Amino acid sequence: RSVSRITKSTNLKMIRSGARIARLPLRSLAGGAAAFNAPRGLLQSNAMLQQHVPLQTTQVRYRSTPINTVVMFVPQQEAWIVERMGKFHRILEPGLNVLLPIVDRVKYVQSLKEIAIDVPKQSAITSDNVTLSIDGVLYLRILDPYRASYGVEDPEFAITQLAQTTMRSELGKMSLDKVFRERESLNISIVESINKASEAWGISCLRYEIRDIKLPSRVHEAMQMQVEAERRKRAAILESEGVRAADINVAEGKRQSRILASEAQKQEEINRANGEAAAIMALADARAKSLRIVAESLSTEHGRSAASLSVAEKYVVAFEKLAKQNNTLIVPSTASDVTSMVAQAMQIYNNLSGKKPATHQHQERDVAATMLNESSIQIDPLPSSFDSQHSVDGGSKSNSIK
């Protein structure tokens, strides 16, 4: 009984000084009903005297309500709820207000400022069965002081519980990776869900921010290993891309060098062909000039004799070269008679020129013998056994010279 009397007197002193105890167990209060009937303000910091009572999940802030002094001055961004004889009467606006003594009473003091509420940590399970420990900060504002005072008993506690349940519900729809990627969308979903329920309380949730997300140690280690593997993968990809770019550059350089080399070779062959063509043209021009000179010489008095001598000399030189070869010999049928060989050469020339009939062969032979004597050409006759010891491929001897 003595303890109850002391507690009761202490509570009455606190009520008289303007403070109120909220949500204390009724067993610890003697005269608890009197304490809960005292005036209070919701969601408002206490500038004079404030009593914080810890709950299981949140804390409730109350401020002492002012005493009716007939003339009341309401601060800016505050709304005072006035009751007359226990019934709602009106809401005092900022500035000067006059109340009736005794019958009028300021029941609630509501702040119209933006209020930040700390949402305690809680456990939530994602869609891929990962347990998270998550907390946050909730920002809200009272839009209707009347509904905030009479629509809900404890707006702060109700909003906090609603934020926690909504957060657990939204996290259960998302995987762990999606929680980290779509953190902003998760905040927006929580705000929308809170506003649907808090509209009846005259409170608007402005935003919700997830402050900290804690993972189990094993999950955290697995994520670290995944991050390291991803970094190694990116490093390997970057290295391979660098090698690939280097190989491409080398191949491109080789390609360009080969193209340039082929173009240079092409130009070289073109230049060589042009040079050979020019040389051929020069030789042809020289040959034409020589033939023109020969033709002019043949038209002179001794031109034909000179031509016959030239043909005979070339014939003998060609035969001499053939006779020096060791593997195969081409032997005319009249190899033992040099004069007949010269006569045949002159006859070929005459046939090509068409100026002498073939009946003058004996005269040509005489001329050839005379020319050989004058030119001092000596050729040893072949032995008679040469024809039997040496044979020409295919058995053809006499017709090969033609």
Secondary structure, DSSP 8 states (H G I E B T S, - for coil): -HHHHHHHHHHHHHHHTT----S--GGG-TTHHHHHTS--EES---SS-----B-SS-B--EE------SEEEE-TTEEEEEEETTEEEEEE-SEEEE--TTTEEEEEEEE-S-EEEEEEEEEEE-TTS-EEEEEEEEEEEES-HHHHHHS-S-HHHHHHHHHHHHHHHHHTTS-HHHHHHTHHHHHHHHHHHHHHHHGGGTEEEEEEEEEEEE--HHHHHHHHHHHHHHHHHHHHHHHHHHHHHHHHHHHHHHHHHHHHHHHHHHHHHHHHHHHHHHHHHHHHHHHHHHHHHHHHHHTSSSHHHHHHHHHHHHHHHHHHHHHH-SS-----TTTT-HHHHHHHHHHHHHHHHT-S-GGGHHHHHHHHHHHHHHHT-------TTHHHH---GGG--TTS--
